[in-house]
Amino acid sequence: MIAKAARLLVRAAGWLLTPIATIVTAALGALVGASLSVRLSPAGGLAVSLVAGLIGATIGLAAWLRLLRRSPELRDVLAVTPEGVPTDQGIAEVLGPEPKDNPERTGNES
């Protein structure tokens, strides 16, 4: 029971790795941009930091998706597609089965 709960927790957290990787690389890019733009005006420094953050996010996302596409083992563990989207099977494991319709109810109840 504990092993199944741990596996489900790791799988759900694994689905968050794509946005987390993008956020971290964007922050690193903005940090590099800010350190390079020390001698610029405040508006110029902000623009350089923004562009560097966007470049960092793009590079980080591309690297993460490339890793997912090249590693079937990682995709299986995280239950994601090569694009980083959770699979239906993985969602069903985490959220549980969908409730089945009750055949006794017709839906025309008043």
MDTraj code that builds the backbone (N, CA, C; nanometers):
import mdtraj as md
import numpy as np

residues = "MET ILE ALA LYS ALA ALA ARG LEU LEU VAL ARG ALA ALA GLY TRP LEU LEU THR PRO ILE ALA THR ILE VAL THR ALA ALA LEU GLY ALA LEU VAL GLY ALA SER LEU SER VAL ARG LEU SER PRO ALA GLY GLY LEU ALA VAL SER LEU VAL ALA GLY LEU ILE GLY ALA THR ILE GLY LEU ALA ALA TRP LEU ARG LEU LEU ARG ARG SER PRO GLU LEU ARG ASP VAL LEU ALA VAL THR PRO GLU GLY VAL PRO THR ASP GLN GLY ILE ALA GLU VAL LEU GLY PRO GLU PRO LYS ASP ASN PRO GLU ARG THR GLY ASN GLU SER".split()
xyz = np.array([
    [0.0825, -0.1190, 0.0000],
    [0.0000, 0.0000, 0.0000],
    [0.0873, 0.1259, 0.0000],
    [0.1898, 0.1271, 0.0844],
    [0.2778, 0.2432, 0.0918],
    [0.3574, 0.2566, -0.0377],
    [0.3998, 0.1441, -0.0959],
    [0.4751, 0.1489, -0.2205],
    [0.3891, 0.2058, -0.3336],
    [0.2621, 0.1679, -0.3368],
    [0.1730, 0.2196, -0.4408],
    [0.1505, 0.3697, -0.4215],
    [0.1324, 0.4134, -0.2988],
    [0.1127, 0.5555, -0.2720],
    [0.2378, 0.6345, -0.3086],
    [0.3545, 0.5797, -0.2783],
    [0.4797, 0.6476, -0.3127],
    [0.4958, 0.6563, -0.4636],
    [0.4621, 0.5472, -0.5336],
    [0.4723, 0.5483, -0.6792],
    [0.3787, 0.6515, -0.7405],
    [0.2579, 0.6600, -0.6894],
    [0.1619, 0.7578, -0.7399],
    [0.2073, 0.9002, -0.7112],
    [0.2662, 0.9230, -0.5937],
    [0.3166, 1.0559, -0.5590],
    [0.4316, 1.0955, -0.6504],
    [0.5228, 1.0029, -0.6759],
    [0.6363, 1.0307, -0.7633],
    [0.5877, 1.0561, -0.9056],
    [0.4892, 0.9789, -0.9501],
    [0.4368, 0.9972, -1.0856],
    [0.3693, 1.1334, -1.1000],
    [0.2885, 1.1729, -1.0026],
    [0.2222, 1.3037, -1.0079],
    [0.3256, 1.4160, -1.0023],
    [0.4278, 1.4009, -0.9187],
    [0.5332, 1.5025, -0.9117],
    [0.6137, 1.5054, -1.0413],
    [0.6312, 1.3904, -1.1038],
    [0.7040, 1.3833, -1.2296],
    [0.6371, 1.4615, -1.3403],
    [0.5055, 1.4685, -1.3364],
    [0.4333, 1.5461, -1.4373],
    [0.4637, 1.6944, -1.4244],
    [0.5052, 1.7369, -1.3068],
    [0.5380, 1.8781, -1.2855],
    [0.6818, 1.9116, -1.3252],
    [0.7586, 1.8108, -1.3639],
    [0.8983, 1.8365, -1.3977],
    [0.9135, 1.9237, -1.5220],
    [0.8234, 1.9116, -1.6181],
    [0.8344, 1.9940, -1.7385],
    [0.8217, 2.1424, -1.7051],
    [0.7156, 2.1852, -1.6340],
    [0.7098, 2.3280, -1.6012],
    [0.8184, 2.3708, -1.5030],
    [0.8580, 2.2827, -1.4120],
    [0.9631, 2.3182, -1.3167],
    [1.0958, 2.3383, -1.3898],
    [1.1275, 2.2486, -1.4838],
    [1.2517, 2.2631, -1.5610],
    [1.2505, 2.3932, -1.6399],
    [1.1366, 2.4288, -1.6943],
    [1.1265, 2.5528, -1.7710],
    [1.1417, 2.6749, -1.6812],
    [1.0797, 2.6730, -1.5651],
    [1.0879, 2.7858, -1.4722],
    [1.2313, 2.8042, -1.4220],
    [1.2961, 2.6948, -1.3872],
    [1.4333, 2.7036, -1.3357],
    [1.5285, 2.7572, -1.4421],
    [1.5163, 2.7069, -1.5643],
    [1.6075, 2.7555, -1.6685],
    [1.5759, 2.8997, -1.7075],
    [1.4494, 2.9396, -1.6985],
    [1.4152, 3.0803, -1.7239],
    [1.4779, 3.1701, -1.6167],
    [1.4712, 3.1258, -1.4921],
    [1.5306, 3.2044, -1.3840],
    [1.6824, 3.2130, -1.3999],
    [1.7457, 3.1029, -1.4377],
    [1.8905, 3.1059, -1.4603],
    [1.9260, 3.1975, -1.5763],
    [1.8477, 3.1932, -1.6825],
    [1.8720, 3.2819, -1.7961],
    [1.8562, 3.4285, -1.7574],
    [1.7509, 3.4579, -1.6781],
    [1.7308, 3.5963, -1.6332],
    [1.8439, 3.6406, -1.5410],
    [1.8932, 3.5508, -1.4585],
    [2.0050, 3.5834, -1.3709],
    [2.1307, 3.6156, -1.4520],
    [2.1581, 3.5355, -1.5517],
    [2.2732, 3.5625, -1.6386],
    [2.2534, 3.6953, -1.7109],
    [2.1325, 3.7186, -1.7612],
    [2.1052, 3.8448, -1.8295],
    [2.1207, 3.9647, -1.7380],
    [2.0749, 3.9514, -1.6138],
    [2.0878, 4.0617, -1.5188],
    [2.2338, 4.0886, -1.4843],
    [2.3126, 3.9826, -1.4730],
    [2.4536, 4.0032, -1.4400],
    [2.5306, 4.0630, -1.5579],
    [2.4844, 4.0371, -1.6801],
    [2.5514, 4.0937, -1.7970],
    [2.5094, 4.2383, -1.8242],
    [2.3979, 4.2800, -1.7689],
    [2.3450, 4.4134, -1.8003],
    [2.3638, 4.5126, -1.6859],
    [2.4677, 4.4963, -1.6079],
    [2.4904, 4.5822, -1.4920],
    [2.5112, 4.7282, -1.5324],
    [2.5781, 4.7509, -1.6417],
    [2.6122, 4.8879, -1.6815],
    [2.5058, 4.9544, -1.7694],
    [2.3963, 4.8855, -1.7948],
    [2.2897, 4.9423, -1.8783],
    [2.1923, 5.0224, -1.7926],
    [2.1060, 5.0945, -1.8594],
    [2.0004, 5.1660, -1.7880],
    [1.9038, 5.0636, -1.7285],
    [1.8206, 5.1037, -1.6322],
    [1.7258, 5.0084, -1.5737],
    [1.6340, 4.9439, -1.6783],
    [1.5856, 5.0230, -1.7715],
    [1.4981, 4.9665, -1.8750],
    [1.5759, 4.8709, -1.9658],
    [1.6969, 4.9068, -2.0002],
    [1.7805, 4.8196, -2.0821],
    [1.8156, 4.6907, -2.0103],
    [1.8474, 4.7018, -1.8807],
    [1.8777, 4.5832, -1.8021],
    [1.7585, 4.4896, -1.7905],
    [1.6403, 4.5489, -1.7748],
    [1.5185, 4.4685, -1.7674],
    [1.4933, 4.3966, -1.8997],
    [1.5139, 4.4671, -2.0094],
    [1.4939, 4.4060, -2.1416],
    [1.5925, 4.2914, -2.1645],
    [1.7178, 4.3120, -2.1272],
    [1.8183, 4.2062, -2.1439],
    [1.7836, 4.0864, -2.0556],
    [1.7398, 4.1117, -1.9324],
    [1.7016, 4.0024, -1.8429],
    [1.5805, 3.9262, -1.8969],
    [1.4852, 3.9991, -1.9521],
    [1.3664, 3.9360, -2.0081],
    [1.4023, 3.8466, -2.1260],
    [1.4817, 3.8987, -2.2166],
    [1.5218, 3.8206, -2.3337],
    [1.6049, 3.6997, -2.2917],
    [1.6967, 3.7188, -2.1988],
    [1.7794, 3.6068, -2.1513],
    [1.6935, 3.5019, -2.0811],
    [1.5929, 3.5438, -2.0062],
    [1.5018, 3.4491, -1.9422],
    [1.4227, 3.3696, -2.0436],
    [1.3745, 3.4355, -2.1481],
    [1.3023, 3.3642, -2.2538],
    [1.3917, 3.2647, -2.3268],
    [1.5142, 3.3063, -2.3519],
    [1.6091, 3.2151, -2.4170],
    [1.6387, 3.0959, -2.3255],
    [1.6587, 3.1229, -2.1973],
    [1.6844, 3.0143, -2.1026],
    [1.5670, 2.9176, -2.0934],
    [1.4451, 2.9702, -2.0892],
    [1.3263, 2.8846, -2.0828],
    [1.3140, 2.7991, -2.2079],
    [1.3417, 2.8582, -2.3224],
    [1.3327, 2.7836, -2.4487],
    [1.4365, 2.6720, -2.4533],
    [1.5578, 2.7037, -2.4134],
    [1.6639, 2.6021, -2.4129],
    [1.6317, 2.4914, -2.3122],
    [1.5857, 2.5284, -2.1938],
    [1.5524, 2.4285, -2.0923],
    [1.4387, 2.3384, -2.1351],
    [1.3349, 2.3965, -2.1939],
    [1.2215, 2.3157, -2.2400],
    [1.2638, 2.2226, -2.3526],
    [1.3428, 2.2730, -2.4458],
    [1.3897, 2.1893, -2.5563],
    [1.4763, 2.0744, -2.5047],
    [1.5623, 2.1030, -2.4083],
    [1.6485, 1.9973, -2.3527],
    [1.5665, 1.8927, -2.2782],
    [1.4666, 1.9357, -2.2008],
    [1.3823, 1.8414, -2.1257],
    [1.3023, 1.7540, -2.2213],
    [1.2424, 1.8136, -2.3237],
    [1.1641, 1.7348, -2.4186],
    [1.2530, 1.6410, -2.4996],
    [1.3742, 1.6840, -2.5289],
    [1.4682, 1.5953, -2.5993],
    [1.5027, 1.4749, -2.5110],
    [1.5219, 1.5001, -2.3829],
    [1.5491, 1.3908, -2.2892],
    [1.4310, 1.2945, -2.2835],
    [1.3095, 1.3466, -2.2783],
    [1.1921, 1.2603, -2.2752],
    [1.1796, 1.1789, -2.4036],
    [1.2083, 1.2397, -2.5166],
    [1.1959, 1.1675, -2.6439],
    [1.3004, 1.0578, -2.6573],
    [1.4166, 1.0768, -2.5986],
    [1.5245, 0.9794, -2.6122],
    [1.5261, 0.8732, -2.5036],
    [1.4455, 0.8882, -2.4000],
    [1.4498, 0.7942, -2.2877],
    [1.3135, 0.7294, -2.2653],
    [1.2905, 0.6133, -2.3266],
    [1.1631, 0.5452, -2.3035],
    [1.1460, 0.5018, -2.1576],
    [1.2562, 0.4737, -2.0894],
    [1.2468, 0.4342, -1.9487],
    [1.1919, 0.5492, -1.8638],
    [1.2422, 0.6694, -1.8879],
    [1.1938, 0.7862, -1.8139],
    [1.0465, 0.8119, -1.8436],
    [1.0079, 0.7993, -1.9703],
    [0.8665, 0.8165, -2.0057],
    [0.7793, 0.7143, -1.9368],
    [0.8256, 0.5887, -1.9283],
    [0.7469, 0.4850, -1.8614],
    [0.7322, 0.5134, -1.7127],
    [0.8411, 0.5559, -1.6489],
    [0.8362, 0.5841, -1.5060],
    [0.7428, 0.7007, -1.4760],
    [0.7501, 0.8055, -1.5571],
    [0.6676, 0.9235, -1.5346],
    [0.5286, 0.9113, -1.5964],
    [0.5064, 0.8105, -1.6803],
    [0.3793, 0.7883, -1.7509],
    [0.3408, 0.9111, -1.8321],
    [0.4341, 0.9523, -1.9171],
    [0.4103, 1.0668, -2.0043],
    [0.4386, 1.0270, -2.1487],
    [0.3865, 1.1066, -2.2412],
    [0.4146, 1.0890, -2.3825],
    [0.5488, 1.1555, -2.4134],
    [0.6011, 1.1380, -2.5348],
    [0.7266, 1.2067, -2.5689],
    [0.7179, 1.3592, -2.5612],
    [0.5963, 1.4137, -2.5621],
    [0.5784, 1.5590, -2.5496],
    [0.5661, 1.6037, -2.4044],
    [0.5700, 1.5114, -2.3102],
    [0.5610, 1.5465, -2.1689],
    [0.4187, 1.5516, -2.1154],
    [0.3221, 1.5055, -2.1931],
    [0.1819, 1.5062, -2.1510],
    [0.1515, 1.3753, -2.0789],
    [0.0852, 1.3801, -1.9625],
    [0.0519, 1.2557, -1.8927],
    [-0.0358, 1.1646, -1.9785],
    [-0.0096, 1.0350, -1.9725],
    [-0.0896, 0.9386, -2.0473],
    [-0.2204, 0.9114, -1.9741],
    [-0.3167, 0.8596, -2.0480],
    [-0.4461, 0.8264, -1.9874],
    [-0.4306, 0.7194, -1.8799],
    [-0.3435, 0.6243, -1.9042],
    [-0.3198, 0.5188, -1.8061],
    [-0.2596, 0.5762, -1.6781],
    [-0.1662, 0.6677, -1.6912],
    [-0.1057, 0.7311, -1.5741],
    [-0.2056, 0.8140, -1.4967],
    [-0.2918, 0.8852, -1.5678],
    [-0.3952, 0.9649, -1.5011],
    [-0.4913, 0.8744, -1.4268],
    [-0.5292, 0.7627, -1.4883],
    [-0.6218, 0.6692, -1.4238],
    [-0.5603, 0.6101, -1.2974],
    [-0.4295, 0.5852, -1.2988],
    [-0.3640, 0.5318, -1.1793],
    [-0.3643, 0.6326, -1.0656],
    [-0.3396, 0.7590, -1.0980],
    [-0.3314, 0.8610, -0.9944],
    [-0.4692, 0.9008, -0.9434],
    [-0.5618, 0.9238, -1.0343],
    [-0.6935, 0.9714, -0.9946],
    [-0.7917, 0.8600, -0.9623],
    [-0.7613, 0.7398, -1.0040],
    [-0.8525, 0.6291, -0.9819],
    [-0.9471, 0.6157, -1.0998],
    [-1.0207, 0.5045, -1.1042],
    [-1.1108, 0.4838, -1.2176],
    [-1.2267, 0.5832, -1.2150],
    [-1.2769, 0.6118, -1.3340],
    [-1.3926, 0.7000, -1.3422],
    [-1.5150, 0.6274, -1.2882],
    [-1.6036, 0.7010, -1.2195],
    [-1.7234, 0.6353, -1.1691],
    [-1.8116, 0.5906, -1.2846],
    [-1.8641, 0.4693, -1.2707],
    [-1.9502, 0.4153, -1.3758],
    [-2.0918, 0.4642, -1.3539],
    [-2.1641, 0.4794, -1.4623],
    [-2.3029, 0.5222, -1.4521],
    [-2.3843, 0.4137, -1.3835],
    [-2.4761, 0.4589, -1.3019],
    [-2.5643, 0.3670, -1.2324],
    [-2.6747, 0.3275, -1.3290],
    [-2.6857, 0.1972, -1.3651],
    [-2.7873, 0.1571, -1.4626],
    [-2.9300, 0.1736, -1.4108],
    [-2.9480, 0.1827, -1.2777],
    [-3.0822, 0.1989, -1.2225],
    [-3.1347, 0.3396, -1.2455],
    [-3.0470, 0.4369, -1.2622],
    [-3.0894, 0.5742, -1.2867],
    [-3.1070, 0.5972, -1.4352],
    [-3.2140, 0.6591, -1.4699],
    [-3.2421, 0.6849, -1.6111],
    [-3.2042, 0.8261, -1.6501],
    [-3.1850, 0.9130, -1.5551],
    [-3.1505, 1.0511, -1.5834],
    [-3.2745, 1.1385, -1.5988],
    [-3.3925, 1.0790, -1.5926],
    [-3.5174, 1.1541, -1.6079],
    [-3.5859, 1.1719, -1.4734],
    [-3.5074, 1.1774, -1.3678],
    [-3.5672, 1.1914, -1.2349],
    [-3.6122, 1.3333, -1.2122],
    [-3.7243, 1.3489, -1.1428],
    [-3.7761, 1.4830, -1.1137],
    [-3.7595, 1.5169, -0.9701],
])
top = md.Topology()
chain = top.add_chain()
for i, resn in enumerate(residues, 1):
    res = top.add_residue(resn, chain, resSeq=i)
    for name in ("N", "CA", "C"):
        top.add_atom(name, md.element.get_by_symbol(name[0]), res)
traj = md.Trajectory(xyz[None], top)
